[in-house]
Amino acid sequence: MRSTGHESGRHIVTILHTKKADLTDGDWQHMAKVVGYVKRHSAQRPDGDVEHTRWRYSLMNWGNDPLKK
């Protein structure tokens, strides 16, 4: 079974290694989906130390580490 977040992460890595001019409509749609997910999920930040939480790991699967400056 493949995780949606992991699959998205692999797609993000592929997109990041693609020249902007070569991105497909599907790539742009995926990145819009990712931005929306990260924005919504970030707003649900739990209280306290989040270093080893499912919340943080979920965001990292989508290409965003909330602890990275």
N, C-alpha and C positions, 0 to 999 in steps of 0.2 A: 504494500500500500504506500502510495506517495503522498507526502504532505503538500497541501496547497501552497503553504508558505515556502517550503523548500523548492518547489517547482518554480514559484514566482521568483525566488532568489536566483535561481539558475538563469531565468529569462533576463533578470535585471543585469546580471554579469555579462551576458551576451550583448545586451543593449549598450552597456557602458564601453564595450570593446568595438562598437560599430560607429562608423563615421555618421555624423548627424544627417548628412545628405542621403545616406543609405538606409535610414530608418523607415520601416513600413508603417502604414496606418495602424496596423495591429500593435506595433511597438509603442507608438504614441498613445494608443488606447490603454495599453498595459501600464504605462508610466502614469497616466492619469488615475487609473485604478489604484496604483501603489500610493500615490500622493494622498488620495482620499482616505485609504485605509490607515496610513501612518498618522494622518491628522486626527481621525476619529479615535484611533487606539491610543494615541498620545494623550488625548484629553481624559482618558480613563486611568491615568497614572495612580497606582495604589500609594497609600501612605507608607512612610518608613523607607528602609533600605531596599532598593529594587534590584540590587546587583544580581541575585540568583533567583529571580522570579520568572514565572511562565510569561508574564506580561512583557518583560524585557526580551526574553528569548524569542517570543512571537514577533516583536518589532525587528529584531536582528535578522530573522528569517526573511523579512521583507526589505532588508537593506538599510535599516536604521537602528543605530545603537544609541539609545537615549542617554547613556552615560558618557558618550564620546563628545568631547568639546570641539 
